[in-house]
Amino acid sequence: MTIPHQICNRCIMDTSDPKISFDAKGICTHCARFDQRARTILITKDEKRRRLGSLVNKIKTSGQNKPYDCVIGLSGGIDSTYLAYQVKSLGLRPIAVHLDNGWNSELSVANIESVVKKLNIDLITRVLNWQDFRDLQLAFLEASTPDSEIPTDHAIYAVLLEVAHKQGVRYILSGTNFSTESVMPFSWSNGHRDWRYIRGIHKRFGKRSKALEQYPHFSFLEYAYFRIIKGIRFVSFLNLLDYKKEEAITLIQEKLGWRNYGGKHYESNYTKFYQGYLLPHKFGFDKRRAHLSSLILSGQVSREAALVEIKKAAYPENELQRDLEFVAKKLELNFEQLQGILAKPKKTFEDYDSYEKSCWYRIIFKIAENLKYGKAL
């Protein structure tokens, strides 16, 4: 049965999220969830300063007599670059981690080099074996779920945990934030930390039997060990700052010589293809809708302006054919082979095996996630 199209009267989320619902006033479940979470996250400026000061002191204390007191991820994008600037400004001693999966744009490489040089930050870059990673990416495309960025996201988490553990650091400071990322439908992407899901997809569709032997990963028990036993915390650091996207862009451009990519997470050529073409074209998901809705709810853009923006093409028309051919060539396919893979019937996370189907996973993961802030704040 076809569901009539409906769009929220407050943000711009719509029925492209198959699990969305609306109240009698036409306000969606994402807005309701935002309001619920905002009660604990959107605190006063004075309270933010207090918590930030307390956190910084704890990080410095925990890092005494160590080369570094925290770990940060660095992609070259807005959030991670702004995070690096603020962390250094507060006198912390971060070590930065970057995952190179073979899809970095030239601009992202230049941005990362500029940031670490100007802020004097040590950088660890983990370079994935391209043929192994290519095989895993193709397996996810063949699986036909909207989750083909999951292998990269999982590896990033794994390397951050690995570096923190090796350096004896308890705090991983993240650029994820409530102001610009509060809205994201669960139905649009699942399994970021689910190694059983990733391994199962590769076993079924991959061609290189040993491709995952050296791949950065963690089981849910290893994740619990790092988080619960070793006490490693992921902290959404930007939630303790008055984070406004446009102001952040201006600052990092002026202070660090950062240059814009033209889209959220478009520092990766694959992410540009994935978010700008694959998701809207195959699944009817436009992540700009979620990103803009987050900005509406945090008061950084008007709903009217967002409605104008979402009507623009998700992918620059003059770049589309060129970029599709680039992606096909990079994956060692011809254009027709790529189109054939993308034409496969749609599947979802629920169609494959995963840890999330285990009640033990849900219990242990919930305990670990409740330590996201823990005593850090």
N, C-alpha and C positions, 0 to 999 in steps of 0.2 A: 504494500500500500504506500502510495506516494504521500509524504508529509507536506502539507502546504508550507510555503516559505514564510518565515516570520523572523523579524529582527527586533532586538531588544530596544525598548524606548529610552534606555539610559546609556548603554554602551552600543557597540555595533556588532556584537556577537549574534549569530543567527543559526538557523537550522542546518547549516553545514556541519555543526556539531550534532551528531545524531542523538546524543544523550541530554541535550539542553532542554529545559522546560521554562515556562513563564508563569508569573503570578497574575492575579486579576488586573493589575496595572500594566502588564506587558513588560515587567522587569525580569531579567533572566536569572538563572541559578548562579552564573558567574558573578553577577553583581551582589547577590546574597552572600556568596562565599567570601567575596572581597570585604564586605561590611563586617562579617564575622571575624575574619582574620585581622582586619584593621584595628579592632579593639585592643589587640595586644601588640601589634607591630607599629602602628602609627601613633607613637607616643609624642609627648610634648618635646620641644627643642631642649628645654632644661633637662628633662629626663634622658634624652638621647646623649647629651653631653656628659651626664653623670655615668651612664652605662658605658659610653665610649671610653671615658677616662679609666673606669674600673677595668675594662677589658684590656686596654693598652698596658696598664700596670701589670696585670696578670700574665700577659704575653711576655713582657720584658723580664718578669721574675722567673717564669718557666724557662726562658732561654739563656739565663745567666751561665757564663762559662762555656757557651756553645757558639759555633760560628754564626748560627742563624736562630732567630726566635719564632719564625713563622714561614709557611710555604704559601706562595700564590701561584695561580695559573695565569699564563700570559698568552693570549691568542693574537694580540694586536688590535682587537676590537675596542669599542668605546668603554664598555664596563670594566674590562680587565686592565686597560691602560689607566683609566681614572683611579681604579683601585690601587695600582702600583704607585701612582703619584701621591695619593693620600696616605698610604701606609708608610712611605718614606718620609713624608712631611711630619708624621707623628713620631718619628724617631725609632721606628721598628727596623729590624734587620732581616728582611725577607730573602729567601732564595726563590727565584722564579722558575717555573716549569712550563715548557712548551712541548706539545705533541705535534710532530711533523708526520702527517699521514700521506704526504705526496701531493696534496691539493692546495697548498698555500699559494695565494696570489703573490706577485712580485711586491705589491704594495704592502701586504701584511708582513712580509719579511723585512721590508724597509722600516715599517713602523716599530716592529719588535726591536730591531737593531738600534733605532733612535732612542727608544724608551730605556733600554738597559744601559746604554752609554750615558745618557744625560742624568739618569737617576743613580748610576753606579751600583747596579744590581747584578749579582751573579745569576747566570742562566744555565739551566740544564735543558737541553733539547733531546727528546727521545724520538729517534727516527724509526718508523716502522718499516719492516721489510715490504717493499712495494708489491712484489708478486703475491705474497701471503695476504696482504691487506686487500689487494685487488680481488683475490679469490673470495674473500669474506664479503666484500661489498657486492660483488656479483651474486653471491648466494642470497643476500638480502633482497636484491632486486628480483631475483627469480622467485623468492618466497612471496613477493607481491603484497607485502604489508607496508604501511606508511612509516616504517621504522628504520629506513636505511641509513640514518645517521647514528643509530644506536651503537654500532661497533666503535666509532670514534669516541662517543661520549663515555662509554664504558672504559676504554683504554685511558682516557684522561683521568677519570677517577682513580684507576688502578695505579697510574704513575704518580699521582699526587700522594696517595697513601704510601706508596713504596718509598718515595723521597722523604716524606715526613718521618716514617719509621726509621729509615737509615740515618737521618740526621738527629734523631731523638727529639723531634719537634712535635708538640701536641696540637698546634693550631694551624689549620688550613683555612686561609681567608679567601672567600669566594666573592666574585663580582655579581653573582645572582642577587636580585633585589626585588622587593615588593613593588616599588614605584613603577618599574617598566616591565615587569614580568609576572604580575599577579594573576593574569588570565592566560590559561593554556589548557584546553580540553584534554582530559585523560585519554579520550578516544582517538586523539590525533597522534599519539606516540606513547609507547610503553616499553618497559624492559631495559631501561638504561643501566641498571645494576644487576641484571638477571643473566648470569653466565650460562645457566642451563638453557635459556632461550637462545642466546647467541650461539652456543655450541651445537644445539639441536638444529638450528637453521643451517649452519655450515655442514654438519654431518649429512643432512638431507640434500643440499644443493651445491655444496662446494666440490671442487675438483682436486685440490691439493690436500692429501690426507694429513700432512704434517704442518699445515699452515698455521695452526693455533698453538703449536708447541712452545713457541717463544713469544706469543702474543700477550701483552699486558692484560691481566685479568685478576679477578678474585671471585671465589665462591661466596655464598651467603654466610658460611661459617667463618671464612677468612675476614669478611667484612665485619662481622660481629666481633671477631678477635681484635681487629684494629680499633674499632670504635668503643667497645665495652671494656675489654681487658687492658689495652694499651692507652685508652683514654684520648684518642685522637679526635679532635673536634673540627667539623666543618662550620664555619661562621659566615653568615651572610653579612659581611662587613658594611656594605653600603646602606643597609637598613638603619645603621646608627648615624648616618650622615644625612644632611638635607639634600638628597640626590635628585637633581633635575637634569634630564638628558641634554637639553640644548646648552645649558650652562657648563656641563661637563665637557661637551664637544669643544666649546670655545676655549676652555681652560687648557685642555690637552693639546689643542692646536697651537696656542700661544706659548705654552711652557715647554712642550715636548716635540713640537714640529709634526704632530700627528696629522695624517691625511685621511679623509673620509672615503669609504668604500661605496656609499650610495645605498646601502641596505643593511639591516640588522644581520650580523654574522656573515656578511658577504666577503669577509676576509678570506674565506675558503671558496675556491672555484666550484667545488662539489656542492657546498651548502647553497650557493647561489642557484645552481641547477635544481637542487632538491626542493628548496623553499619557493623559488620563483617559477618553476615549471612542473616538476614531477607531482608535487602535492596538489596544486590547483588543477592541473591537466587530468590526472588520473583519479584522484580521490575527492576533488571538490573542496579541499582545505586550502585556505589562504592565511598563512600565519600572520600576515600583516593585520588581519582583522583582530587577532588576539593581542598583538603588540599595541595597536592603536587603542583597543579597548582598555588595556592597562593604563595607558597614558591619559585616557579620558577619566578613568576612575581616580587617578592620582592628581587630577587637576592640571595636567601639563599640556593638554590639547582639548579643544572643544569638540563636541560630537559632530557639529556641522563641518568643521575642518576635516575630521576623520572620514566623514562620508564622502567628501570630495576626493580625499587621498585614495580611498579604497576603490574608487571608480577608475583610477588610472591602471594601466596594464601592469600585471604582476611582474612581467619581464620586459625589459626594453626591446621593442620589436626589431630594432636594427642590430641587436646583439644575439638574438635567439638562435638563428640557424647556425651562426658561427660557433656559439657556445655548445650547442647540441653535438655538432661535429667534433668539437674538442673533447667533450666528455666521452663520446664513443671511441675516439682514437686513443684516449688515455686508458680506457678500459680494455683496449685491444679488440674492439668490435668494429664492424662497419655500421653505418647509419641505420640500415635496415634491421640489423640484428638488435641494436638498442631499441628501436621502435617496437620490435617484436616482443622483447622482454617487457617493455612498459605496457603493452597491450594485454598482458596476461590478466585473467580474472582477479579481482580485488580480494585480498585476504585481510585478516586482522590478527593481532597478538593472540587472541583466544583460540585461533586455529592451530597453534603449536604448543609444544610442551614448555613449561617454565617453572621456576621456583615459586612464582606467585600462586600457583595452584596448590601449594603445600601450606597447611595451616601453621606449621612450625616456622616457615619463612616469614609469614605475615607477623607472627608474634615477635620473633627475634628482630626483624627489620624495624618494627614499631619501637621496640626498646632502644635500638641503636639510633633511630631518628629522633627520639625524645632527648637524646644527648647532643643534638645539633648545637644547642647553645649550652646546655648543662650549667656548670658553675662559671662558664666563661663570662656571663653577663652579671 
